[in-house]
C-alpha cells in the first residue's frame, strides 16, 4: 500500500502565510472563493491546491520581512 503525504494547512497557518487575518480567510471560505474542505469540523487547505489557486488568481504571497529588495 502506497501512502501519499499531503501537506495540509489550518486557517491560522494559511492566514499567516498569506499575511491576512483568519477572518479574511473565513470570508473567502463562505464565499467559496478559496479551495478548502473540512476535516473533523475544521477547515483545511491542501498546499498544492492553494499554490495552483494562487497562480490562477495571479495572487502573490508577500515576502517574509527582511527579504524585500532595497530600492536605490
Secondary structure, DSSP 8 states (H G I E B T S, - for coil): -------EE-HHHHHHHHT--HHHHHHHHHTT-S--EEETTEEEEEHHHHHHHHHHTT------TT-S----
